[in-house]
Structure formats: structure tokens, C-alpha cells
């Protein structure tokens, strides 16, 4: 498993000629970030040629708020699409058939794919964060306050865990269908919070038109508060601002702030999705 993990990391980070897919994804993100910052910078005034000063792009509450605001939408999509592409390539190229020739080796192979998704999540988060901070400082971004180190670390861990959970849930669809278009569409819906928004809509319709089913509405509303895509969106506030309190009745009842829920919920989703992946791949023929 560890040897396969090292091989996968080498496949995505091949430094010679930057042929690894990770560099290609990051290059696209860099282009998007530069375009967004340039537009905002020009709107804010940009460079003052008369004084040689750089006009401030904007002021964020904290560095984590800036990272969350700039990468909150692209980060989950990046990770989910990247993991789906890597997994489906194994089936397309026949790599998985030659690698897993015995049934006894299947579980370690698919467990490695889940661990790989977690490592990719951390790598992408660090890369996008550095990119965001570098461009922000270059364009004169200011911060109202700095994050406390403990709050920044807790926010980063919660953000990565929720994104890892989204990637693992996307793996369930990929391994269950092994159809490229369905896998990518499902990954987009999972990462972009379309699923919790649909559940919220259903909950609202039940409250308005079927008051006799309020129990179902309450369950759906609570489930929405525990879905990683929704938690990821709420965490975009950054640091303590994004985790001041729990979400939903159960989240508010947990000890501590929203950090407890933001850490506990993705762990439960990762465990459930991992069990589903292993169960699917144990029964289906590769």
C-alpha cells in the first residue's frame, strides 16, 4: 500500500517537464487567480504611477478569511475532479487489472485510493493557500486582524477534512458506476453544495405544503447542517469567524464552537464513504 501511494504521488508530481497532472491543475488555478486579482486590482485603483504606491485590493477580516473567500469554491471542485480523474485512469489504462490480480490485495488497493484522496487534499490546500496569500500581498491586500495560530490550524484541519470527505463520497459514485460523465457530474453536484440545497428546498416545501410531515422536514434540515459541502461553505468565513457556533440543533448542542461539528461531521462521512467504497469494490469484478 505504501509503495503504491508513493508511486501515485510520483505520477501526479513528475517534476521533469512538469508532466504531473498536479502541476497542470495548479497552472489552471494560477491563471484563474491572476485574472481575478488583476480585475479586482484595477477596480480598486491598481498602481499609482504618480506616487509609485500600490493601491490596496481590499481588506479582509483575517488571512484565513481571504483564503476561504478566494479558494472556497474552487478547492473542493479541484480535489474531487482530480481524484476522480486519477481513479478512472486506472480503469481506462488497464492499470488496476494488472496491479490487483488477486482478490486478497483489493482492499489495500482501494484503501490506498482513499488515503491518496486525503493527501491530495492537503497538498492542494497548501498550494492554493500559498498562491492566494502571495497574490494578495502582491496586490496590497490588508487584514483587519491576524488569526490566532490555534484558530488558523483548527480551521485548516476542518477545511481539509470536509474536502477529503467530499472526495471520498465522489469515489463511491466513481467506483459504483465507472462511467466518466456520471462520475464528474456527481462530483460537481457533491462539491458545489447542490445536494444540500436540494434537500433544503424539499424541507421547505414540506413545511409549506405538508405540515403533517414536519418530522421528515426536521430530519432533512438537520442533515443539511451536517453535510461536508455545507460545512465547507460556512467555513469560508475563515478562522473563528466561520466557527463561532454550531449549525443546526445537534451542532448547537455539541460542546465547544462550530469547530467540534466541523471536525466530527467529515470524519463520520469519510468513515461511511470508505466503508461503501470497500464494500462496492469487494463485490464487483475489477
Secondary structure, 3 states (H helix, E strand, C coil): CHHHHHHHHHHHCCCHHHCCHHHHHHHHHHHHHHHHHHHHHHHHCCEECCCCEECCCCEECCHHHHHHHHHCCHHHHHHHHHHHHHHHHHHHCCHHHHHCCCHHHHHHHHHHHHHHHHHHHHHHHHHHHHHHHHHHHHCCCEECCCCCHHHHHHHHHHHHHHHHHHHHHHHHHHHHHCCHHHHHHHHHHHHCCHHHHHHHHHHHHHHHHCHHHHHHHHHHHHHHHCCHHHHHHHHCCCHHHHCCCCCHHHHHHCCCCHHHHHHHHHHHHHHHHHHHHHHHHHHCCC
